[in-house]
């Protein structure tokens, strides 16, 4: 295992940091002088604890919560040996035994593996509710085999970086303040250099956080404005659509041709490749920068799908995916019709489409309001609006059978006022189905009709 330097940036996490240091030294054999802790304007006396540690490297931000990217760059330049790999460790993420050793062995810059991250063990089992339960799972499960899967970026801010990245470019864009967008920008830059981040399965972290950044919404809005200017994208989607992927039900070794229309940076295509390694991936994306990023993942073309979807000669697809795309089109029905010509016999379309009948929209509508927003059901870039009936109608008019529909993003907890409103709507509706008013969007699987 190569020498590793650990960096943790914390805000009001004194007790967690103490536990982290103990585990890093006792379980993972990391020496104290290889650990750097940043107290990012805490009020829980974390700074006093850090000062009391003689061999620990630390930075104390006294005045305000500081720029995450700038802190990382400072830690690396001030405290990290240039021959050491770097573990950026989310303070709320505890590494299970052997995790760091396995991550280190997985790093292989000569084969393009410059960054690796562990899985969150809570995503593996619903029965794990404590670190001891996580330990028990690892001790009683065969976790010897490690598979690596490309991802856009880690969901949790824990990542092991090869020291060779340090010599190739400046790590983090110091204009970006928040942690989430700092790592997003970093990982996207690396993809453009074919330096992917890999998720290692059977290599685990136990995460006790809630994914909420302590950086303010103002910081994030500033970062988003900067990201838009830098990348010429309204946002960077790094999370694969599990709803779309779950509709693909094929043998894992089957050779599939999969086309995603509106593929963004390719996160969903990457996840499909991990599940179906023999699949051949294609994408169409109207944004040229997003398409350039996704082209490192799949065969991607920059195009307006309302002009043409037949961009690959003689290639027929098993699946065509539309993830929140059809509502942005002038003539979505025509695009669905055109897809018939590039699908195989029994080929399928999977789409996610927002539901205009959601109770929140109807509540505003009966009060005379129809406010467009930057995101969500009334996104100001939506041109077409759909209900469940209109989705089915669009497919059937173009000779598709809707063979499965799932209502997603259901509101988990409703107030009594909202529940009463939905009950009243259901009584008025001819369908008598309250899901029509609770569904935020519909995930639909449609198959070409036999001719």
Residue pairs with C-beta under 8 A, 6 or more apart in sequence:
1 100
1 101
1 104
1 105
2 83
2 84
2 85
2 104
2 107
2 163
3 34
3 81
3 83
3 84
3 85
4 30
4 34
4 84
4 85
4 86
4 87
4 100
4 104
4 160
5 34
5 35
5 36
5 79
5 80
5 81
5 84
5 85
5 86
5 87
6 24
6 30
6 34
6 35
6 36
6 86
6 87
6 89
7 36
7 38
7 72
7 75
7 76
7 80
7 86
7 87
7 88
7 89
8 17
8 20
8 35
8 36
8 37
8 38
8 89
8 90
8 91
9 38
9 40
9 68
9 71
9 72
9 91
9 179
10 16
10 17
10 37
10 38
10 39
10 40
10 42
10 46
10 91
11 39
11 40
11 41
11 42
11 65
11 214
12 42
12 43
12 44
12 46
12 214
13 42
13 44
13 46
13 91
13 92
14 42
14 44
14 45
14 46
14 49
16 91
16 92
16 208
17 37
17 46
17 49
17 91
18 49
19 94
20 89
20 91
20 94
21 32
21 35
21 37
21 53
21 56
23 94
23 95
24 30
24 35
24 95
25 31
25 32
27 95
27 97
28 95
28 99
28 100
28 101
30 100
31 55
32 53
32 55
32 56
33 55
33 56
33 57
34 84
35 56
35 57
36 56
36 57
36 58
36 59
36 75
36 79
36 80
37 50
37 56
37 57
37 58
37 59
38 58
38 59
38 60
38 61
38 71
38 75
39 46
39 47
39 50
39 58
39 59
39 60
39 61
40 61
40 65
40 66
40 71
40 214
41 61
41 62
41 63
41 64
41 65
41 66
47 60
50 56
50 58
50 60
51 58
51 60
57 75
57 78
57 79
59 71
59 74
59 75
59 78
61 71
65 214
65 215
65 216
67 174
67 176
67 177
68 176
68 177
68 178
68 179
68 182
68 215
69 172
69 173
69 174
69 175
69 176
69 177
69 182
70 172
70 174
72 88
72 171
72 172
72 182
73 170
73 171
73 172
73 174
76 86
76 166
76 171
80 86
80 166
82 163
82 166
82 167
83 163
84 163
85 104
85 107
85 160
85 161
85 162
85 163
86 160
86 161
86 163
86 166
87 100
87 103
87 158
87 159
87 160
87 161
88 157
88 158
88 159
88 160
88 161
88 183
89 95
89 158
90 156
90 157
90 158
90 207
90 209
91 209
92 156
92 207
92 208
92 209
93 120
93 156
93 157
93 158
93 205
93 206
93 207
93 208
93 209
94 131
94 205
94 206
94 207
94 208
95 118
95 158
95 204
95 205
95 206
96 118
96 121
96 134
96 135
96 138
96 204
96 205
96 206
97 135
97 138
98 138
98 143
98 203
99 118
99 203
99 204
99 205
100 160
102 146
102 200
102 202
102 203
103 116
103 117
103 118
103 160
103 200
103 203
104 160
106 113
106 116
106 146
106 148
106 198
106 200
106 203
107 113
107 114
107 115
107 116
107 160
107 162
109 162
109 164
109 165
112 194
112 195
112 196
113 148
113 162
113 196
113 198
114 161
114 162
114 164
114 165
114 190
114 195
114 196
114 197
115 159
115 160
115 161
115 162
115 165
115 187
115 190
115 195
115 196
115 197
115 198
116 148
116 159
116 160
116 197
116 198
116 199
116 200
117 151
117 154
117 156
117 158
117 159
117 160
117 197
117 198
117 199
117 200
118 158
118 199
118 200
118 203
118 204
118 205
119 199
119 200
119 201
119 202
119 203
119 204
119 205
120 155
120 156
120 204
120 205
120 206
120 207
121 128
121 134
121 137
121 138
121 204
121 205
121 206
121 207
122 128
122 206
122 207
124 137
124 204
125 137
127 133
128 134
128 137
128 206
131 206
134 204
134 206
138 204
143 202
143 203
143 204
144 202
145 202
146 200
146 201
146 202
146 203
147 200
147 201
147 202
148 198
148 199
148 200
148 201
149 198
149 199
149 201
149 270
149 273
149 274
150 196
150 197
150 198
150 199
150 270
150 273
150 274
150 297
151 196
151 197
151 198
151 199
151 238
151 267
151 270
151 271
152 184
152 187
152 188
152 191
152 197
152 238
152 239
152 265
152 266
152 267
152 270
153 183
153 184
153 186
153 187
153 188
153 197
153 238
154 183
154 197
154 199
155 211
155 239
156 205
156 207
156 209
156 211
157 179
157 180
157 183
158 205
159 183
159 197
161 171
165 171
165 190
165 195
168 193
169 189
169 193
171 186
172 182
172 185
172 186
173 182
173 185
173 186
173 189
173 230
175 226
176 182
176 185
176 223
176 226
176 227
177 215
177 219
177 220
177 222
177 223
178 213
178 215
178 219
178 220
178 223
179 213
179 215
180 213
180 220
181 220
181 223
181 224
181 227
184 227
184 236
184 238
185 227
185 230
185 236
187 197
187 238
188 231
188 236
188 265
188 293
190 196
190 197
191 265
191 293
191 296
191 297
192 292
192 293
192 296
194 296
213 220
224 235
227 233
227 235
227 236
228 234
228 235
231 289
232 287
232 289
233 287
233 289
233 290
236 264
236 265
237 264
237 265
237 267
238 265
238 267
239 267
240 267
240 268
240 270
240 271
240 272
241 267
241 268
241 321
241 323
241 352
242 271
243 352
243 406
243 408
243 443
244 268
244 321
244 323
244 350
244 352
244 443
245 268
245 271
245 272
245 275
246 406
246 443
247 350
247 404
247 406
247 443
247 445
248 256
248 258
248 272
248 275
248 276
248 319
248 350
250 256
250 276
250 318
252 275
252 276
252 277
253 277
253 278
254 276
254 278
254 279
255 278
255 279
255 280
256 276
256 278
256 279
256 280
256 318
256 319
257 279
257 280
257 282
257 315
257 316
257 317
257 318
257 319
257 344
258 269
258 272
258 276
258 279
258 280
258 281
258 282
258 317
258 318
258 319
258 320
258 321
259 282
259 283
259 284
259 317
259 319
259 320
259 321
259 342
260 268
260 269
260 281
260 282
260 283
260 284
260 298
260 320
260 321
260 323
261 283
261 284
261 305
261 309
261 320
261 321
261 322
261 325
261 335
262 284
262 285
262 286
262 305
262 322
262 323
262 324
262 325
262 328
263 269
263 283
263 284
263 285
263 290
263 291
263 294
263 298
263 300
264 285
264 287
264 290
264 294
265 290
265 293
265 294
265 297
266 283
266 293
266 294
266 296
266 297
266 298
266 300
268 321
268 323
269 281
269 283
269 294
269 297
269 298
270 297
272 279
272 281
273 279
273 281
273 297
280 299
281 297
281 298
281 299
282 298
282 299
282 300
282 312
282 315
282 317
283 291
283 294
283 297
283 298
283 299
283 300
283 301
284 300
284 301
284 302
284 303
284 305
284 309
284 311
285 291
285 294
285 300
285 301
285 302
285 303
286 302
286 303
286 304
286 305
287 302
288 302
291 300
291 301
291 302
294 300
299 312
301 311
303 311
305 325
305 329
305 335
306 329
306 330
306 331
306 334
306 335
308 338
309 335
309 338
309 339
309 342
310 338
310 341
310 342
312 342
315 342
316 342
316 343
316 344
316 347
317 342
317 343
317 344
317 347
318 343
318 344
318 347
318 348
319 347
319 348
319 349
319 350
320 339
320 342
320 343
320 347
320 348
320 349
320 350
321 349
321 350
321 351
322 349
322 350
322 351
322 352
322 353
323 351
323 352
324 352
324 353
324 354
324 441
325 351
326 332
326 335
326 336
326 351
326 353
326 384
326 386
327 353
327 354
327 379
327 382
327 383
327 384
327 385
327 386
328 381
328 382
328 383
328 384
329 335
329 383
329 384
330 383
330 384
332 384
332 394
333 394
333 397
333 398
336 349
336 394
336 395
336 398
336 400
337 398
339 349
340 398
340 399
340 400
340 448
343 349
343 448
345 448
346 447
346 448
347 447
347 448
348 403
348 445
348 446
348 447
348 448
349 395
349 400
349 444
349 445
349 446
350 443
350 444
350 445
350 446
351 391
351 443
351 444
351 446
352 408
352 441
352 442
352 443
352 444
353 386
353 391
353 441
353 442
353 444
354 376
354 377
354 379
354 382
354 385
354 386
354 440
354 441
355 377
355 386
355 387
355 388
355 407
355 436
355 439
355 440
355 441
355 442
356 377
356 385
356 386
356 387
357 387
357 388
357 436
357 437
357 439
358 377
358 437
358 438
358 439
358 440
359 418
359 421
359 422
359 425
359 437
359 438
360 377
361 377
361 378
362 425
362 437
363 421
364 370
364 371
370 378
371 378
372 378
372 379
372 380
373 379
373 380
374 380
377 440
386 394
386 442
387 436
388 405
388 436
388 439
388 442
391 402
391 405
391 442
391 444
392 402
392 405
395 401
395 402
395 444
395 446
396 402
399 448
399 449
399 451
400 446
400 447
400 448
400 449
401 446
401 447
401 448
401 449
402 444
402 445
402 446
403 445
403 446
403 447
404 444
404 445
405 442
405 443
405 444
405 445
406 442
406 443
407 435
407 438
407 439
407 441
407 442
408 439
408 440
408 441
408 442
408 443
409 439
409 440
409 441
410 435
410 438
410 439
410 440
411 418
411 438
411 440
414 422
422 434
422 437
422 438
423 434
425 434
425 437
426 432
426 433
426 434
426 436
426 437
429 436
429 437
